[in-house]
Amino acid sequence: MGSSEVLGDERDDALLVARSLEDPRCFGDLFRRHAPPLHRYAARRLGSDLADDIVAETFHTAFRARSAYDPARGDVRPWLWRITTNLIRRHYRSELRMLRALARTGVDPALESHADRVAEQVSAAAESPRLASALAGLRKGDRDVLLLTAWGELSYQQVADVLGIPVGTVRSRLNRARTKVRDALGGTADE
């Protein structure tokens, strides 16, 4: 995907938000485009059951607040990811329980199919419990930055926008989180 195609998507998204004020059905296109990555991210953090609720609540919140969205901002991803991240923070305790369960069992509940689950368990069985334990041991802000970049695949600027912090803070939190995770895995963590 070229950069002009990405910019086109961002402009299209901003226009869809604006158009949805007149025709609410336009908001469905945003849902179809952005719900799958948001769901994957929320499922990795909280489990599939809560992810369904988080994504539904994200789009419900966004729909209700769409009149306040400034289309000049362009990219709606930081807006949607900010809503999702804030909702996930409300479920912080659930996330910790899930990470601790993953640390004990080595089973990632977010994997979608049995084949994926088997392949992932074979390749990552030794590291999953230690990784989950390391993630559970991170400060909330550090974990948010690490997981938004790793699982959410957001840029540093997008993470900064989502969390409402400077890019420099994103970089320092990410560095600190990676170092702690790498140390917890015995220096074998892949960037």
C-alpha positions as CSV (number, residue, x, y, z in Angstrom):
1,M,0.0,0.0,0.0
2,G,1.5,3.3,-1.1
3,S,1.6,6.4,1.0
4,S,-0.9,8.2,-1.3
5,E,-3.3,5.3,-0.8
6,V,-3.0,5.6,3.0
7,L,-3.6,9.3,2.8
8,G,-6.6,8.6,0.6
9,D,-8.0,6.3,3.2
10,E,-7.4,8.9,6.0
11,R,-9.2,11.5,4.0
12,D,-12.0,9.1,3.1
13,D,-12.4,8.2,6.8
14,A,-12.7,11.9,7.8
15,L,-15.2,12.5,5.1
16,L,-17.2,9.5,6.2
17,V,-17.4,10.9,9.7
18,A,-18.6,14.2,8.3
19,R,-21.1,12.5,6.0
20,S,-22.4,10.3,8.8
21,L,-23.9,13.4,10.4
22,E,-26.4,13.6,7.4
23,D,-26.5,9.8,6.7
24,P,-25.7,7.7,9.7
25,R,-25.2,4.6,7.5
26,C,-21.9,6.1,6.4
27,F,-20.5,5.3,9.8
28,G,-20.9,1.6,9.0
29,D,-18.0,1.9,6.5
30,L,-15.7,3.1,9.3
31,F,-16.8,0.2,11.4
32,R,-16.1,-2.3,8.6
33,R,-12.7,-0.8,8.0
34,H,-11.4,-0.3,11.6
35,A,-13.3,-2.8,13.7
36,P,-11.1,-5.9,12.8
37,P,-7.8,-4.4,13.9
38,L,-9.3,-2.9,17.0
39,H,-10.9,-6.2,17.9
40,R,-7.6,-8.1,17.4
41,Y,-5.9,-5.6,19.7
42,A,-8.6,-5.7,22.3
43,A,-8.7,-9.5,22.2
44,R,-5.0,-9.7,22.7
45,R,-5.3,-7.5,25.8
46,L,-8.5,-8.6,27.4
47,G,-9.7,-11.8,25.6
48,S,-12.2,-12.3,22.9
49,D,-15.4,-12.0,25.0
50,L,-14.5,-8.5,26.3
51,A,-13.1,-7.5,22.9
52,D,-16.5,-7.8,21.4
53,D,-17.9,-5.4,24.0
54,I,-14.9,-3.0,23.8
55,V,-15.2,-2.7,20.0
56,A,-19.0,-2.2,20.1
57,E,-18.6,0.4,22.8
58,T,-15.8,2.1,20.9
59,F,-18.0,2.6,17.9
60,H,-21.0,3.5,19.9
61,T,-19.0,6.2,21.7
62,A,-17.5,7.4,18.4
63,F,-20.9,7.5,16.8
64,R,-22.3,9.6,19.6
65,A,-19.3,12.0,19.5
66,R,-18.9,12.2,15.7
67,S,-20.3,15.7,15.5
68,A,-17.3,16.9,17.6
69,Y,-14.7,15.2,15.3
70,D,-12.8,17.7,13.2
71,P,-12.5,16.3,9.6
72,A,-9.4,18.5,9.2
73,R,-7.6,16.1,11.6
74,G,-7.8,13.5,8.8
75,D,-6.8,10.1,10.2
76,V,-9.6,8.7,12.4
77,R,-7.4,5.9,13.7
78,P,-5.9,7.8,16.7
79,W,-9.4,8.9,17.6
80,L,-10.8,5.4,17.5
81,W,-7.7,3.8,19.2
82,R,-7.9,6.4,21.9
83,I,-11.4,5.5,22.7
84,T,-10.5,1.8,22.6
85,T,-7.5,2.3,24.9
86,N,-9.5,4.2,27.4
87,L,-12.1,1.5,27.5
88,I,-9.4,-1.2,27.9
89,R,-8.0,0.8,30.8
90,R,-11.3,0.4,32.5
91,H,-10.8,-3.3,32.2
92,Y,-7.3,-3.2,33.5
93,R,-7.9,-5.8,36.2
94,S,-9.3,-8.2,33.6
95,E,-6.3,-7.7,31.5
96,L,-4.0,-8.5,34.4
97,R,-6.0,-11.7,35.1
98,M,-5.7,-12.7,31.5
99,L,-2.0,-12.1,31.3
100,R,-1.4,-14.0,34.6
101,A,-3.5,-16.9,33.2
102,L,-1.4,-16.9,30.1
103,A,1.7,-16.9,32.2
104,R,0.4,-20.0,34.1
105,T,-1.0,-21.9,31.1
106,G,0.9,-20.7,28.0
107,V,-2.5,-20.5,26.1
108,D,-3.2,-17.3,24.4
109,P,-7.1,-17.0,24.3
110,A,-7.0,-14.5,21.4
111,L,-5.8,-16.9,18.8
112,E,-8.6,-17.3,16.3
113,S,-8.4,-20.9,15.1
114,H,-7.4,-24.3,16.3
115,A,-4.6,-24.5,13.7
116,D,-3.3,-21.1,14.7
117,R,-3.5,-22.0,18.3
118,V,-1.5,-25.2,17.7
119,A,1.1,-23.5,15.6
120,E,1.5,-20.6,18.0
121,Q,1.7,-22.9,21.0
122,V,4.4,-25.0,19.4
123,S,6.5,-22.0,18.4
124,A,6.0,-19.9,21.4
125,A,5.1,-22.3,24.3
126,A,8.3,-21.7,26.1
127,E,8.1,-17.9,25.9
128,S,4.4,-17.1,26.3
129,P,4.2,-17.6,30.1
130,R,7.3,-15.5,30.6
131,L,6.1,-12.8,28.1
132,A,2.7,-12.6,29.8
133,S,4.4,-12.3,33.2
134,A,6.7,-9.6,31.9
135,L,3.7,-7.7,30.4
136,A,1.8,-8.0,33.6
137,G,4.8,-6.5,35.5
138,L,5.0,-3.4,33.3
139,R,3.5,-0.1,34.4
140,K,0.1,0.6,32.8
141,G,1.5,3.5,30.6
142,D,4.5,1.4,29.5
143,R,2.3,-1.6,28.6
144,D,-0.2,0.7,26.7
145,V,2.7,2.1,24.6
146,L,4.3,-1.3,23.9
147,L,1.1,-3.0,23.0
148,L,-0.3,-0.2,20.8
149,T,3.0,-0.3,18.8
150,A,3.4,-4.1,18.8
151,W,-0.2,-5.4,18.6
152,G,-1.9,-2.3,17.3
153,E,0.8,-1.6,14.8
154,L,0.5,2.2,15.4
155,S,3.2,4.6,14.6
156,Y,4.9,6.6,17.5
157,Q,2.9,9.6,16.5
158,Q,-0.4,7.7,16.5
159,V,0.4,6.2,19.9
160,A,1.1,9.8,21.2
161,D,-2.2,10.9,19.8
162,V,-4.1,8.0,21.3
163,L,-2.6,8.5,24.7
164,G,-2.4,12.3,24.6
165,I,1.4,12.3,25.4
166,P,4.4,13.7,23.5
167,V,6.2,11.5,21.0
168,G,9.3,11.6,23.2
169,T,7.4,10.1,26.1
170,V,6.2,7.3,23.7
171,R,9.8,6.6,22.8
172,S,11.1,6.6,26.4
173,R,8.2,4.4,27.6
174,L,8.6,2.0,24.7
175,N,12.4,1.8,25.3
176,R,11.8,1.1,29.0
177,A,9.1,-1.5,28.3
178,R,11.2,-3.3,25.7
179,T,14.1,-3.4,28.0
180,K,12.0,-4.9,30.9
181,V,10.5,-7.5,28.6
182,R,13.8,-8.3,27.0
183,D,15.4,-8.8,30.5
184,A,12.4,-10.9,31.7
185,L,12.9,-13.2,28.7
186,G,16.6,-13.5,29.3
187,G,17.7,-11.1,26.6
188,T,15.9,-13.0,23.8
189,A,13.0,-10.7,23.2
190,D,12.5,-9.8,19.5
191,E,12.0,-6.1,18.9
